[in-house]
């Protein structure tokens, strides 16, 4: 499979996933999904905190189970965020620009802190 064929298949998979995400949020509604997203975000934070606790105690690499747990919770919250993005028709390019601006601003703060 060449690169263009691969990219075409990936675009199709992304499109199908977006359609499914829209179906989910349209079925349950935005408010129930926002409430569910709170639960998913809490579970993600718990998974990361568990991993940090393990790292502090053991000081060694994380087990595959802990990594997989973080990945699963990350997938859950990104799926919820994607539903909200699609529901409100948020612009990917605008989101990327906002993120870039925020990263630049934070890096400037870090540089300033290092100078102190």
N, C-alpha and C positions, 0 to 999 in steps of 0.2 A: 504494500500500500504506500503510495507516495504522500508527500506532505500535504498537498492540496486535498486529496481524498480524505486523509485523516482529519484535517481541519473542518471539512464539510460534515463529516460524521459527528465531530465534537459539537459543532454549531447546532446540528439537528438534535443531539442529546440534550444540549442546554435548552433549546426551544421547548422540547417535550417536557423537561423538568419544570420550566417556568409555567407551562400550561397546567401541569399538575398542581403546582403551588398555588396558582390562581384559583383552580377548582377547589382546593382545600379552604382557602380564606373566604371564598365566596359562599361555600357551604356553611361554614361555622360562623362567619361574621368577624369583623375586625376587632370588636371589643373582646369577645371570648378568646380570640387568638392572641391579643395583647396580654390578657391575663395568663394564658398558657405560656407565653414567652417569658413572663416573669419567673414562672416555675423553672423553665429550661435554663434561664440565666443563673438562677440560684444553684441548680444542679451543676452547671459548668464551673461556677466559682468553687463549689464544694470539691469537685474533682481536682481542680488545680491546687486548692489548699491541702487536700489529702496528699498530693504528690509532693508539695513543698514540705509537709510534715515528715514524710518518708525520707526525703533528701536530707533534711536536717538531722534526723535520727541516724540514718545509715551512712550518709555521705557517699553513696554509690549511685550508679546509674539506676534509672527507674525501670521497673519491670514492664514487660509488654502489656500486662493487664492494666497497669496505671496509665500507660500511654494510650491504649485503646479506649479506656474510659474517658480520658480527656478528648480524644478524637470524636468519640460518639457524642459527647455533650457539645462540642464545638459544632459538629454537623447539625445538631438540633437547633442551636441558636442561630446559625447562619441560615438555616431553612426558614426559621421564623422571620428573621430580618429580610430575607428575600421576598417573603409573602407581603410584608409591609411595603417594601420598595415597589413591588409590582402593583399592589392595591392602590397606592397613591401616585403611581407612575413617576417615581423619582428618577432623575437623570443620572446615569452612571458617570458621565463626564463631569458633571457638576459635583457629584459626591467625591470623585477622584481629586478634583481641584481643591475642594474644601479640606480633604485629608492632607494633601500636599502642603497647603498653607498652614495647617495645624502642626504638622511635623516640623516644618521650617521654623515656626514660632517656638516650638518646644526645644529644638536644637539650639536656637539662639539663647534661650533661658539657661540651658545646660552650659553653654560657653560662658555666659555671664557668671554662673555659679562657680565655674572652675577658676575664674579670674579672682575670686574673693579669697 
